[in-house]
């Protein structure tokens, strides 16, 4: 059980996670090692869905985040870019620009497909 203490750090909160680290390392989500095809088709969720189909899920059944997706890592990444930008929006963009770019491309693709579909139907009819 993590112990929460208030200290004089930037956020005012620190977590003593000595016992939590060992448990988190053995119970990491399969998303961390999934291929792009598995991520796109959500196949990495099948074991959890199967377990939930057969019995009610407990909190211990849900896996933890991968080390690169944990809040501590995200905080370090955000703080490392914060001092060079100063703006929250610019800092988030610098931290997560690959994800923002992929999301933008997918949104553009979605808009294109929504426009081209009816146009093609109208040209054929």
MOPAC internal coordinates of N, CA, C and O (Angstrom, degrees):
PM7 1SCF
backbone

  N    0.0000 0     0.00 0     0.00 0    0    0    0
  C    1.4387 1     0.00 0     0.00 0    1    0    0
  C    1.5233 1   108.66 1     0.00 0    2    1    0
  O    1.2310 1   119.71 1   -59.90 1    3    2    1
  N    1.3382 1   118.16 1   120.10 1    3    2    1
  C    1.4587 1   119.84 1  -179.41 1    5    3    2
  C    1.5285 1   111.01 1   -66.84 1    6    5    3
  O    1.2310 1   121.50 1   -35.50 1    7    6    5
  N    1.3082 1   114.73 1   144.50 1    7    6    5
  C    1.4560 1   120.61 1   179.07 1    9    7    6
  C    1.5181 1   107.74 1  -102.83 1   10    9    7
  O    1.2310 1   120.08 1   -50.82 1   11   10    9
  N    1.3169 1   117.45 1   129.18 1   11   10    9
  C    1.4500 1   123.47 1  -177.98 1   13   11   10
  C    1.5150 1   108.19 1  -101.71 1   14   13   11
  O    1.2310 1   120.60 1   -54.51 1   15   14   13
  N    1.3316 1   116.46 1   125.49 1   15   14   13
  C    1.4520 1   120.42 1   178.70 1   17   15   14
  C    1.5096 1   109.73 1  -130.85 1   18   17   15
  O    1.2310 1   120.50 1   -28.81 1   19   18   17
  N    1.2978 1   116.64 1   151.19 1   19   18   17
  C    1.4628 1   121.89 1   177.12 1   21   19   18
  C    1.5133 1   107.05 1   -99.08 1   22   21   19
  O    1.2310 1   121.28 1   -49.37 1   23   22   21
  N    1.3224 1   115.15 1   130.63 1   23   22   21
  C    1.4600 1   119.25 1   179.93 1   25   23   22
  C    1.5229 1   108.90 1  -138.57 1   26   25   23
  O    1.2310 1   120.15 1     6.83 1   27   26   25
  N    1.2969 1   117.32 1  -173.17 1   27   26   25
  C    1.4571 1   121.63 1  -176.70 1   29   27   26
  C    1.5191 1   113.50 1   -92.02 1   30   29   27
  O    1.2310 1   119.31 1  -151.04 1   31   30   29
  N    1.3192 1   118.93 1    28.96 1   31   30   29
  C    1.4590 1   121.19 1   178.41 1   33   31   30
  C    1.5274 1   109.99 1   -78.42 1   34   33   31
  O    1.2310 1   120.62 1     0.51 1   35   34   33
  N    1.3079 1   116.41 1  -179.49 1   35   34   33
  C    1.4542 1   122.00 1  -178.41 1   37   35   34
  C    1.5245 1   111.86 1   -60.13 1   38   37   35
  O    1.2310 1   119.90 1   135.45 1   39   38   37
  N    1.3129 1   117.79 1   -44.55 1   39   38   37
  C    1.4518 1   120.82 1  -178.60 1   41   39   38
  C    1.5173 1   112.14 1   -87.29 1   42   41   39
  O    1.2310 1   120.09 1   159.22 1   43   42   41
  N    1.3119 1   117.43 1   -20.78 1   43   42   41
  C    1.4517 1   120.34 1  -178.08 1   45   43   42
  C    1.5127 1   113.11 1    87.54 1   46   45   43
  O    1.2310 1   120.04 1   177.17 1   47   46   45
  N    1.3206 1   117.53 1    -2.83 1   47   46   45
  C    1.4633 1   120.78 1  -177.37 1   49   47   46
  C    1.5170 1   108.92 1  -129.34 1   50   49   47
  O    1.2310 1   120.65 1   -48.78 1   51   50   49
  N    1.3015 1   116.36 1   131.22 1   51   50   49
  C    1.4625 1   121.08 1   171.89 1   53   51   50
  C    1.5134 1   108.03 1  -127.64 1   54   53   51
  O    1.2310 1   120.76 1   -27.69 1   55   54   53
  N    1.3005 1   116.16 1   152.31 1   55   54   53
  C    1.4557 1   120.93 1  -178.67 1   57   55   54
  C    1.5134 1   108.82 1  -122.69 1   58   57   55
  O    1.2310 1   121.14 1   -52.43 1   59   58   57
  N    1.3139 1   115.43 1   127.57 1   59   58   57
  C    1.4583 1   121.44 1   174.87 1   61   59   58
  C    1.5175 1   106.99 1   -89.64 1   62   61   59
  O    1.2310 1   120.69 1   -77.38 1   63   62   61
  N    1.3250 1   116.29 1   102.62 1   63   62   61
  C    1.4620 1   120.39 1  -172.59 1   65   63   62
  C    1.5187 1   111.96 1  -115.33 1   66   65   63
  O    1.2310 1   120.09 1  -136.64 1   67   66   65
  N    1.3102 1   117.43 1    43.36 1   67   66   65
  C    1.4614 1   119.14 1  -178.19 1   69   67   66
  C    1.5180 1   112.00 1   -66.01 1   70   69   67
  O    1.2310 1   120.10 1   135.55 1   71   70   69
  N    1.3290 1   117.41 1   -44.45 1   71   70   69
  C    1.4553 1   119.36 1   178.99 1   73   71   70
  C    1.5185 1   111.71 1   -81.14 1   74   73   71
  O    1.2310 1   120.01 1   159.29 1   75   74   73
  N    1.2986 1   117.58 1   -20.71 1   75   74   73
  C    1.4574 1   122.26 1  -178.65 1   77   75   74
  C    1.5296 1   111.33 1   -74.36 1   78   77   75
  O    1.2310 1   119.83 1   148.05 1   79   78   77
  N    1.3501 1   117.93 1   -31.95 1   79   78   77
  C    1.4628 1   121.12 1  -177.96 1   81   79   78
  C    1.5240 1   111.84 1   -64.78 1   82   81   79
  O    1.2310 1   120.04 1   136.78 1   83   82   81
  N    1.3118 1   117.52 1   -43.22 1   83   82   81
  C    1.4666 1   120.61 1  -178.88 1   85   83   82
  C    1.5198 1   110.73 1   -64.92 1   86   85   83
  O    1.2310 1   120.79 1   138.72 1   87   86   85
  N    1.3309 1   116.10 1   -41.28 1   87   86   85
  C    1.4649 1   119.98 1   179.77 1   89   87   86
  C    1.5249 1   110.73 1   -69.10 1   90   89   87
  O    1.2310 1   120.30 1   142.43 1   91   90   89
  N    1.3167 1   117.03 1   -37.57 1   91   90   89
  C    1.4589 1   120.84 1  -177.76 1   93   91   90
  C    1.5277 1   111.73 1   -69.73 1   94   93   91
  O    1.2310 1   119.99 1   146.68 1   95   94   93
  N    1.3250 1   117.62 1   -33.32 1   95   94   93
  C    1.4598 1   120.58 1  -179.35 1   97   95   94
  C    1.5182 1   112.04 1   -68.16 1   98   97   95
  O    1.2310 1   119.77 1   146.85 1   99   98   97
  N    1.3218 1   118.05 1   -33.15 1   99   98   97
  C    1.4582 1   120.17 1  -178.16 1  101   99   98
  C    1.5218 1   111.92 1   -86.22 1  102  101   99
  O    1.2310 1   119.45 1   161.42 1  103  102  101
  N    1.3142 1   118.66 1   -18.58 1  103  102  101
  C    1.4538 1   122.40 1  -176.44 1  105  103  102
  C    1.5297 1   110.37 1  -118.21 1  106  105  103
  O    1.2310 1   120.73 1  -119.37 1  107  106  105
  N    1.3316 1   116.20 1    60.63 1  107  106  105
  C    1.4646 1   121.79 1  -178.56 1  109  107  106
  C    1.5185 1   109.16 1   -96.60 1  110  109  107
  O    1.2310 1   120.63 1   -38.00 1  111  110  109
  N    1.3053 1   116.39 1   142.00 1  111  110  109
  C    1.4522 1   121.80 1  -178.92 1  113  111  110
  C    1.5243 1   111.75 1   -60.32 1  114  113  111
  O    1.2310 1   120.63 1   -31.48 1  115  114  113
  N    1.3118 1   116.41 1   148.52 1  115  114  113
  C    1.4635 1   120.39 1   179.09 1  117  115  114
  C    1.5284 1   111.32 1   -74.47 1  118  117  115
  O    1.2310 1   119.95 1   170.83 1  119  118  117
  N    1.3255 1   117.69 1    -9.17 1  119  118  117
  C    1.4696 1   122.33 1   174.38 1  121  119  118
  C    1.5299 1   110.51 1   -60.84 1  122  121  119
  O    1.2310 1   120.41 1   147.92 1  123  122  121
  N    1.3191 1   116.82 1   -32.08 1  123  122  121
  C    1.4592 1   121.54 1  -177.21 1  125  123  122
  C    1.5261 1   112.58 1   -61.87 1  126  125  123
  O    1.2310 1   119.67 1   145.75 1  127  126  125
  N    1.3236 1   118.23 1   -34.25 1  127  126  125
  C    1.4609 1   121.64 1  -177.62 1  129  127  126
  C    1.5279 1   112.23 1  -109.78 1  130  129  127
  O    1.2310 1   120.19 1  -169.83 1  131  130  129
  N    1.3295 1   117.25 1    10.17 1  131  130  129
  C    1.4664 1   120.30 1  -176.49 1  133  131  130
  C    1.5283 1   111.13 1   -78.47 1  134  133  131
  O    1.2310 1   121.02 1   -31.82 1  135  134  133
  N    1.3283 1   115.65 1   148.18 1  135  134  133
  C    1.4593 1   120.38 1   176.38 1  137  135  134
  C    1.5257 1   109.22 1   -76.41 1  138  137  135
  O    1.2310 1   120.64 1    -9.13 1  139  138  137
  N    1.3221 1   116.37 1   170.87 1  139  138  137
  C    1.4680 1   119.61 1  -179.76 1  141  139  138
  C    1.5269 1   110.86 1   -65.08 1  142  141  139
  O    1.2310 1   120.51 1   146.98 1  143  142  141
  N    1.3272 1   116.64 1   -33.02 1  143  142  141
  C    1.4639 1   119.73 1   178.82 1  145  143  142
  C    1.5320 1   110.42 1   -68.97 1  146  145  143
  O    1.2310 1   120.47 1   139.53 1  147  146  145
  N    1.3198 1   116.70 1   -40.47 1  147  146  145
  C    1.4553 1   121.00 1   177.21 1  149  147  146
  C    1.5245 1   111.09 1   -65.38 1  150  149  147
  O    1.2310 1   120.36 1   141.34 1  151  150  149
  N    1.3268 1   116.93 1   -38.66 1  151  150  149
  C    1.4621 1   120.46 1   177.88 1  153  151  150
  C    1.5168 1   111.30 1   -67.83 1  154  153  151
  O    1.2310 1   120.23 1   140.33 1  155  154  153
  N    1.3227 1   117.16 1   -39.67 1  155  154  153
  C    1.4667 1   121.08 1  -178.81 1  157  155  154
  C    1.5203 1   111.78 1   -69.23 1  158  157  155
  O    1.2310 1   120.21 1   146.14 1  159  158  157
  N    1.3213 1   117.21 1   -33.86 1  159  158  157
  C    1.4670 1   120.71 1  -177.71 1  161  159  158
  C    1.5363 1   112.69 1   -98.90 1  162  161  159
  O    1.2310 1   120.02 1  -179.02 1  163  162  161
  N    1.3212 1   117.57 1     0.98 1  163  162  161
  C    1.4633 1   123.65 1   178.43 1  165  163  162
  C    1.5275 1   112.81 1    62.06 1  166  165  163
  O    1.2310 1   119.60 1  -153.94 1  167  166  165
  N    1.3284 1   118.37 1    26.06 1  167  166  165
  C    1.4624 1   122.15 1   178.49 1  169  167  166
  C    1.5272 1   110.80 1   -65.31 1  170  169  167
  O    1.2310 1   119.82 1   151.57 1  171  170  169
  N    1.3147 1   117.94 1   -28.43 1  171  170  169
  C    1.4562 1   121.49 1  -179.35 1  173  171  170
  C    1.5310 1   111.99 1   -64.05 1  174  173  171
  O    1.2310 1   119.63 1   163.95 1  175  174  173
  N    1.3290 1   118.31 1   -16.05 1  175  174  173
  C    1.4639 1   122.31 1   178.80 1  177  175  174
  C    1.5337 1   112.86 1   -86.66 1  178  177  175
  O    1.2310 1   119.58 1   168.93 1  179  178  177
  N    1.3265 1   118.41 1   -11.07 1  179  178  177
  C    1.4632 1   121.68 1  -174.67 1  181  179  178
  C    1.5270 1   114.85 1   -54.25 1  182  181  179
  O    1.2310 1   118.32 1   135.67 1  183  182  181
  N    1.3374 1   120.81 1   -44.33 1  183  182  181
  C    1.4669 1   118.82 1   180.00 1  185  183  182
  C    1.5327 1   112.78 1   -61.08 1  186  185  183
  O    1.2310 1   120.28 1   140.27 1  187  186  185
  N    1.3184 1   117.07 1   -39.73 1  187  186  185
  C    1.4567 1   120.08 1   179.47 1  189  187  186
  C    1.5266 1   111.16 1   -69.69 1  190  189  187
  O    1.2310 1   120.42 1   139.72 1  191  190  189
  N    1.3147 1   116.80 1   -40.28 1  191  190  189
  C    1.4659 1   120.61 1   178.29 1  193  191  190
  C    1.5255 1   110.35 1   -64.74 1  194  193  191
  O    1.2310 1   120.48 1   137.67 1  195  194  193
  N    1.3340 1   116.69 1   -42.33 1  195  194  193
  C    1.4662 1   120.99 1   178.76 1  197  195  194
  C    1.5254 1   110.51 1   -62.06 1  198  197  195
  O    1.2310 1   120.64 1   136.22 1  199  198  197
  N    1.3390 1   116.38 1   -43.78 1  199  198  197
  C    1.4580 1   120.90 1   179.45 1  201  199  198
  C    1.5372 1   110.34 1   -64.00 1  202  201  199
  O    1.2310 1   120.10 1   139.50 1  203  202  201
  N    1.3269 1   117.41 1   -40.50 1  203  202  201
  C    1.4533 1   121.59 1   179.12 1  205  203  202
  C    1.5115 1   112.69 1   -70.67 1  206  205  203
  O    1.2310 1   119.88 1   153.85 1  207  206  205
  N    1.3166 1   117.83 1   -26.15 1  207  206  205
  C    1.4609 1   121.65 1   177.25 1  209  207  206
  C    1.5275 1   111.08 1   -69.99 1  210  209  207
  O    1.2310 1   121.10 1   141.23 1  211  210  209
  N    1.3384 1   115.51 1   -38.77 1  211  210  209
  C    1.4613 1   119.98 1  -176.34 1  213  211  210
  C    1.5279 1   113.46 1   -84.10 1  214  213  211
  O    1.2310 1   119.85 1   150.79 1  215  214  213
  N    1.3103 1   117.89 1   -29.21 1  215  214  213
  C    1.4694 1   121.01 1  -178.15 1  217  215  214
  C    1.5264 1   109.18 1  -153.21 1  218  217  215
  O    1.2310 1   121.12 1   -18.55 1  219  218  217
  N    1.3018 1   115.47 1   161.45 1  219  218  217
  C    1.4603 1   120.90 1   176.68 1  221  219  218
  C    1.5212 1   108.98 1   -66.37 1  222  221  219
  O    1.2310 1   120.54 1   -45.23 1  223  222  221
  N    1.3211 1   116.57 1   134.77 1  223  222  221
  C    1.4557 1   121.07 1  -179.44 1  225  223  222
  C    1.5216 1   111.15 1   -77.52 1  226  225  223
  O    1.2310 1   121.13 1   -38.49 1  227  226  225
  N    1.3055 1   115.45 1   141.51 1  227  226  225
  C    1.4591 1   123.08 1   171.99 1  229  227  226
  C    1.5184 1   107.58 1  -104.24 1  230  229  227
  O    1.2310 1   120.43 1   -11.71 1  231  230  229
  N    1.3046 1   116.78 1   168.29 1  231  230  229
  C    1.4648 1   120.33 1   179.30 1  233  231  230
  C    1.5319 1   110.59 1   -64.67 1  234  233  231
  O    1.2310 1   119.92 1   152.28 1  235  234  233
  N    1.3163 1   117.75 1   -27.72 1  235  234  233
  C    1.4683 1   120.21 1   179.14 1  237  235  234
  C    1.5332 1   111.71 1   -72.45 1  238  237  235
  O    1.2310 1   119.91 1   160.87 1  239  238  237
  N    1.3360 1   117.77 1   -19.13 1  239  238  237
  C    1.4576 1   120.92 1   178.20 1  241  239  238
  C    1.5304 1   112.63 1   -75.99 1  242  241  239
  O    1.2310 1   120.78 1   154.52 1  243  242  241
  N    1.3109 1   116.11 1   -25.48 1  243  242  241
  C    1.4570 1   120.83 1  -178.56 1  245  243  242
  C    1.5211 1   108.28 1   -81.82 1  246  245  243
  O    1.2310 1   120.61 1   -53.56 1  247  246  245
  N    1.3104 1   116.44 1   126.44 1  247  246  245
  C    1.4579 1   120.70 1  -176.55 1  249  247  246
  C    1.5213 1   111.56 1   -77.38 1  250  249  247
  O    1.2310 1   121.35 1   -18.69 1  251  250  249
  N    1.3091 1   115.02 1   161.31 1  251  250  249
  C    1.4538 1   121.56 1   179.99 1  253  251  250
  C    1.5158 1   111.45 1   -85.78 1  254  253  251
  O    1.2310 1   121.02 1    -7.48 1  255  254  253
  N    1.3190 1   115.66 1   172.52 1  255  254  253
  C    1.4577 1   121.40 1   179.25 1  257  255  254
  C    1.5234 1   111.04 1   -75.30 1  258  257  255
  O    1.2310 1   121.48 1   -25.27 1  259  258  257
  N    1.3122 1   114.78 1   154.73 1  259  258  257
  C    1.4630 1   120.39 1   173.87 1  261  259  258
  C    1.5295 1   108.43 1   -68.72 1  262  261  259
  O    1.2310 1   119.74 1   -24.96 1  263  262  261
  N    1.3258 1   118.10 1   155.04 1  263  262  261
  C    1.4687 1   120.09 1  -178.20 1  265  263  262
  C    1.5335 1   113.76 1   -55.96 1  266  265  263
  O    1.2310 1   119.84 1   144.36 1  267  266  265
  N    1.3170 1   117.91 1   -35.64 1  267  266  265
  C    1.4613 1   119.35 1  -178.63 1  269  267  266
  C    1.5270 1   113.06 1   -76.12 1  270  269  267
  O    1.2310 1   119.67 1   170.17 1  271  270  269
  N    1.3377 1   118.23 1    -9.83 1  271  270  269
  C    1.4595 1   121.58 1   179.51 1  273  271  270
  C    1.5228 1   113.23 1  -109.75 1  274  273  271
  O    1.2310 1   120.10 1  -176.73 1  275  274  273
  N    1.3016 1   117.41 1     3.27 1  275  274  273
  C    1.4617 1   120.82 1  -178.77 1  277  275  274
  C    1.5236 1   110.75 1   -71.55 1  278  277  275
  O    1.2310 1   120.14 1   -27.61 1  279  278  277
  N    1.3328 1   117.34 1   152.39 1  279  278  277
  C    1.4667 1   120.64 1  -177.92 1  281  279  278
  C    1.5226 1   113.94 1   -59.61 1  282  281  279
  O    1.2310 1   120.21 1   146.34 1  283  282  281
  N    1.3202 1   117.20 1   -33.66 1  283  282  281
  C    1.4619 1   119.39 1   179.60 1  285  283  282
  C    1.5211 1   110.70 1   -62.40 1  286  285  283
  O    1.2310 1   120.43 1   136.76 1  287  286  285
  N    1.3270 1   116.79 1   -43.24 1  287  286  285
  C    1.4675 1   121.95 1   179.40 1  289  287  286
  C    1.5261 1   110.70 1   -66.52 1  290  289  287
  O    1.2310 1   120.47 1   137.97 1  291  290  289
  N    1.3409 1   116.70 1   -42.03 1  291  290  289
  C    1.4675 1   120.19 1   178.98 1  293  291  290
  C    1.5219 1   111.00 1   -64.63 1  294  293  291
  O    1.2310 1   120.58 1   143.13 1  295  294  293
  N    1.3325 1   116.50 1   -36.87 1  295  294  293
  C    1.4659 1   120.44 1   177.73 1  297  295  294
  C    1.5203 1   110.97 1   -65.13 1  298  297  295
  O    1.2310 1   120.49 1   136.25 1  299  298  297
  N    1.3340 1   116.67 1   -43.75 1  299  298  297
  C    1.4672 1   120.14 1   177.70 1  301  299  298
  C    1.5231 1   111.08 1   -60.64 1  302  301  299
  O    1.2310 1   120.39 1   137.06 1  303  302  301
  N    1.3230 1   116.86 1   -42.94 1  303  302  301
  C    1.4572 1   121.46 1   179.23 1  305  303  302
  C    1.5204 1   110.87 1   -63.60 1  306  305  303
  O    1.2310 1   120.26 1   135.55 1  307  306  305
  N    1.3255 1   117.12 1   -44.45 1  307  306  305
  C    1.4602 1   121.34 1  -179.66 1  309  307  306
  C    1.5240 1   111.01 1   -63.83 1  310  309  307
  O    1.2310 1   120.21 1   133.62 1  311  310  309
  N    1.3270 1   117.21 1   -46.38 1  311  310  309
  C    1.4639 1   121.20 1  -178.53 1  313  311  310
  C    1.5239 1   110.66 1   -65.15 1  314  313  311
  O    1.2310 1   119.77 1   143.84 1  315  314  313
  N    1.3381 1   118.04 1   -36.16 1  315  314  313
  C    1.4641 1   120.00 1  -179.56 1  317  315  314
  C    1.5216 1   111.73 1   -64.81 1  318  317  315
  O    1.2310 1   119.62 1   149.71 1  319  318  317
  N    1.3282 1   118.33 1   -30.29 1  319  318  317
  C    1.4624 1   121.28 1   177.85 1  321  319  318
  C    1.5186 1   112.81 1   -93.62 1  322  321  319
  O    1.2310 1   119.85 1   162.66 1  323  322  321
  N    1.3191 1   117.88 1   -17.34 1  323  322  321
  C    1.4587 1   121.66 1  -175.30 1  325  323  322
  C    1.5255 1   111.98 1   -63.64 1  326  325  323
  O    1.2310 1   120.29 1   136.25 1  327  326  325
  N    1.3238 1   117.05 1   -43.75 1  327  326  325
  C    1.4596 1   119.97 1  -174.56 1  329  327  326
  C    1.5217 1   112.40 1   -70.35 1  330  329  327
  O    1.2310 1   119.72 1   155.28 1  331  330  329
  N    1.3242 1   118.13 1   -24.72 1  331  330  329
  C    1.4662 1   119.71 1   178.89 1  333  331  330
  C    1.5279 1   111.92 1   -86.27 1  334  333  331
  O    1.2310 1   119.68 1   156.45 1  335  334  333
  N    1.3413 1   118.22 1   -23.55 1  335  334  333
  C    1.4718 1   121.26 1  -178.23 1  337  335  334
  C    1.5134 1   112.42 1   -99.97 1  338  337  335
  O    1.2310 1   120.49 1   125.02 1  339  338  337
  N    1.3084 1   116.66 1   -54.98 1  339  338  337
  C    1.4514 1   120.90 1  -177.21 1  341  339  338
  C    1.5183 1   113.72 1    87.78 1  342  341  339
  O    1.2310 1   119.71 1   155.36 1  343  342  341
  N    1.3190 1   118.16 1   -24.64 1  343  342  341
  C    1.4561 1   122.31 1   179.80 1  345  343  342
  C    1.5258 1   109.17 1  -101.73 1  346  345  343
  O    1.2310 1   120.67 1   -41.22 1  347  346  345
  N    1.3113 1   116.33 1   138.78 1  347  346  345
  C    1.4602 1   120.05 1  -178.41 1  349  347  346
  C    1.5265 1   111.18 1   -66.02 1  350  349  347
  O    1.2310 1   120.23 1   136.84 1  351  350  349
  N    1.3272 1   117.16 1   -43.16 1  351  350  349
  C    1.4692 1   120.41 1  -179.11 1  353  351  350
  C    1.5283 1   110.74 1   -63.55 1  354  353  351
  O    1.2310 1   120.19 1   135.55 1  355  354  353
  N    1.3326 1   117.25 1   -44.45 1  355  354  353
  C    1.4721 1   119.96 1   179.12 1  357  355  354
  C    1.5207 1   111.60 1   -66.04 1  358  357  355
  O    1.2310 1   120.86 1   142.89 1  359  358  357
  N    1.3222 1   115.95 1   -37.11 1  359  358  357
  C    1.4577 1   119.65 1   179.25 1  361  359  358
  C    1.5266 1   110.63 1   -65.31 1  362  361  359
  O    1.2310 1   120.00 1   135.11 1  363  362  361
  N    1.3236 1   117.61 1   -44.89 1  363  362  361
  C    1.4669 1   120.73 1   177.74 1  365  363  362
  C    1.5194 1   111.01 1   -62.66 1  366  365  363
  O    1.2310 1   120.21 1   140.59 1  367  366  365
  N    1.3254 1   117.20 1   -39.41 1  367  366  365
  C    1.4607 1   120.35 1   178.07 1  369  367  366
  C    1.5245 1   111.42 1   -65.19 1  370  369  367
  O    1.2310 1   120.19 1   138.61 1  371  370  369
  N    1.3314 1   117.25 1   -41.39 1  371  370  369
  C    1.4651 1   119.53 1   177.80 1  373  371  370
  C    1.5241 1   112.41 1   -66.88 1  374  373  371
  O    1.2310 1   120.35 1   145.73 1  375  374  373
  N    1.3173 1   116.94 1   -34.27 1  375  374  373
  C    1.4665 1   120.39 1  -179.09 1  377  375  374
  C    1.5198 1   112.17 1   -73.81 1  378  377  375
  O    1.2310 1   120.72 1   139.98 1  379  378  377
  N    1.3229 1   116.22 1   -40.02 1  379  378  377
  C    1.4588 1   119.93 1  -169.67 1  381  379  378
  C    1.5150 1   112.76 1  -122.47 1  382  381  379
  O    1.2310 1   119.54 1  -149.01 1  383  382  381
  N    1.3395 1   118.48 1    30.99 1  383  382  381
  C    1.4652 1   120.61 1  -176.84 1  385  383  382
  C    1.5230 1   113.38 1   -61.09 1  386  385  383
  O    1.2310 1   118.16 1   145.67 1  387  386  385
  N    1.3413 1   121.11 1   -34.33 1  387  386  385
  C    1.4668 1   117.65 1   178.15 1  389  387  386
  C    1.5297 1   112.44 1   -64.23 1  390  389  387
  O    1.2310 1   120.55 1   139.69 1  391  390  389
  N    1.3192 1   116.56 1   -40.31 1  391  390  389
  C    1.4634 1   120.00 1   179.55 1  393  391  390
  C    1.5241 1   111.10 1   -69.23 1  394  393  391
  O    1.2310 1   120.66 1   142.19 1  395  394  393
  N    1.3289 1   116.34 1   -37.81 1  395  394  393
  C    1.4669 1   120.50 1   177.82 1  397  395  394
  C    1.5238 1   109.79 1   -65.58 1  398  397  395
  O    1.2310 1   120.26 1   139.90 1  399  398  397
  N    1.3308 1   117.10 1   -40.10 1  399  398  397
  C    1.4619 1   121.08 1   178.88 1  401  399  398
  C    1.5274 1   111.57 1   -64.09 1  402  401  399
  O    1.2310 1   120.13 1   134.27 1  403  402  401
  N    1.3226 1   117.36 1   -45.73 1  403  402  401
  C    1.4631 1   121.03 1   178.50 1  405  403  402
  C    1.5270 1   110.31 1   -62.44 1  406  405  403
  O    1.2310 1   120.47 1   137.45 1  407  406  405
  N    1.3288 1   116.70 1   -42.55 1  407  406  405
  C    1.4498 1   120.87 1   178.91 1  409  407  406
  C    1.5289 1   111.07 1   -63.26 1  410  409  407
  O    1.2310 1   120.01 1   140.31 1  411  410  409
  N    1.3277 1   117.58 1   -39.69 1  411  410  409
  C    1.4618 1   121.39 1   177.43 1  413  411  410
  C    1.5161 1   112.36 1   -65.53 1  414  413  411
  O    1.2310 1   120.25 1   138.26 1  415  414  413
  N    1.3256 1   117.13 1   -41.74 1  415  414  413
  C    1.4669 1   120.90 1   178.65 1  417  415  414
  C    1.5282 1   110.03 1   -64.41 1  418  417  415
  O    1.2310 1   120.33 1   137.34 1  419  418  417
  N    1.3280 1   116.97 1   -42.66 1  419  418  417
  C    1.4620 1   119.74 1   178.29 1  421  419  418
  C    1.5268 1   111.70 1   -65.87 1  422  421  419
  O    1.2310 1   119.64 1   142.93 1  423  422  421
  N    1.3234 1   118.29 1   -37.07 1  423  422  421
  C    1.4668 1   121.11 1   176.91 1  425  423  422
  C    1.5256 1   110.49 1   -65.96 1  426  425  423
  O    1.2310 1   120.14 1   139.74 1  427  426  425
  N    1.3353 1   117.35 1   -40.26 1  427  426  425
  C    1.4655 1   121.37 1   177.16 1  429  427  426
  C    1.5229 1   110.74 1   -65.06 1  430  429  427
  O    1.2310 1   120.46 1   138.31 1  431  430  429
  N    1.3266 1   116.73 1   -41.69 1  431  430  429
  C    1.4609 1   121.19 1   177.12 1  433  431  430
  C    1.5274 1   111.24 1   -62.33 1  434  433  431
  O    1.2310 1   120.69 1   137.58 1  435  434  433
  N    1.3237 1   116.28 1   -42.42 1  435  434  433
  C    1.4603 1   120.97 1   178.70 1  437  435  434
  C    1.5304 1   110.68 1   -62.74 1  438  437  435
  O    1.2310 1   120.19 1   135.43 1  439  438  437
  N    1.3200 1   117.25 1   -44.57 1  439  438  437
  C    1.4686 1   120.75 1   179.01 1  441  439  438
  C    1.5212 1   111.14 1   -64.35 1  442  441  439
  O    1.2310 1   120.49 1   140.81 1  443  442  441
  N    1.3286 1   116.68 1   -39.19 1  443  442  441
  C    1.4608 1   120.73 1   179.21 1  445  443  442
  C    1.5254 1   111.06 1   -64.55 1  446  445  443
  O    1.2310 1   120.64 1   134.80 1  447  446  445
  N    1.3143 1   116.39 1   -45.20 1  447  446  445
  C    1.4659 1   120.53 1   179.93 1  449  447  446
  C    1.5273 1   110.54 1   -64.64 1  450  449  447
  O    1.2310 1   120.12 1   141.57 1  451  450  449
  N    1.3191 1   117.37 1   -38.43 1  451  450  449
  C    1.4615 1   120.53 1   179.11 1  453  451  450
  C    1.5306 1   111.36 1   -66.59 1  454  453  451
  O    1.2310 1   119.99 1   150.02 1  455  454  453
  N    1.3265 1   117.63 1   -29.98 1  455  454  453
  C    1.4519 1   120.97 1   179.15 1  457  455  454
  C    1.5296 1   111.83 1   -83.98 1  458  457  455
  O    1.2310 1   120.42 1   137.54 1  459  458  457
  N    1.3176 1   116.80 1   -42.46 1  459  458  457
  C    1.4664 1   121.38 1  -174.45 1  461  459  458
  C    1.5223 1   111.23 1   -71.50 1  462  461  459
  O    1.2310 1   119.17 1   144.01 1  463  462  461
  N    1.3122 1   119.19 1   -35.99 1  463  462  461
  C    1.4707 1   121.37 1  -178.86 1  465  463  462
  C    1.5166 1   113.33 1   -55.66 1  466  465  463
  O    1.2310 1   119.47 1   122.03 1  467  466  465
  N    1.3304 1   118.62 1   -57.97 1  467  466  465
  C    1.4634 1   118.86 1   178.29 1  469  467  466
  C    1.5299 1   113.87 1   -63.31 1  470  469  467
  O    1.2310 1   120.23 1   147.63 1  471  470  469
  N    1.3192 1   117.18 1   -32.37 1  471  470  469
  C    1.4646 1   120.22 1   178.19 1  473  471  470
  C    1.5165 1   111.04 1   -65.37 1  474  473  471
  O    1.2310 1   120.15 1   137.42 1  475  474  473
  N    1.3165 1   117.32 1   -42.58 1  475  474  473
  C    1.4689 1   120.55 1   177.12 1  477  475  474
  C    1.5129 1   111.37 1   -65.60 1  478  477  475
  O    1.2310 1   119.73 1   139.17 1  479  478  477
  N    1.3093 1   118.13 1   -40.83 1  479  478  477
  C    1.4653 1   121.20 1   178.23 1  481  479  478
  C    1.5318 1   110.36 1   -62.40 1  482  481  479
  O    1.2310 1   120.63 1   137.75 1  483  482  481
  N    1.3321 1   116.40 1   -42.25 1  483  482  481
  C    1.4520 1   120.21 1   179.61 1  485  483  482
  C    1.5189 1   111.53 1   -65.73 1  486  485  483
  O    1.2310 1   119.86 1   144.23 1  487  486  485
  N    1.3405 1   117.88 1   -35.77 1  487  486  485
  C    1.4574 1   120.09 1  -179.12 1  489  487  486
  C    1.5412 1   111.37 1   -73.83 1  490  489  487
  O    1.2310 1   119.69 1   150.44 1  491  490  489
  N    1.3282 1   118.19 1   -29.56 1  491  490  489
  C    1.4499 1   120.51 1   178.80 1  493  491  490
  C    1.5258 1   112.94 1   -81.66 1  494  493  491
  O    1.2310 1   119.84 1   154.61 1  495  494  493
  N    1.3023 1   117.90 1   -25.39 1  495  494  493
  C    1.4712 1   121.16 1  -176.62 1  497  495  494
  C    1.4735 1   110.85 1   -93.47 1  498  497  495
  O    1.2310 1   120.10 1   180.00 1  499  498  497

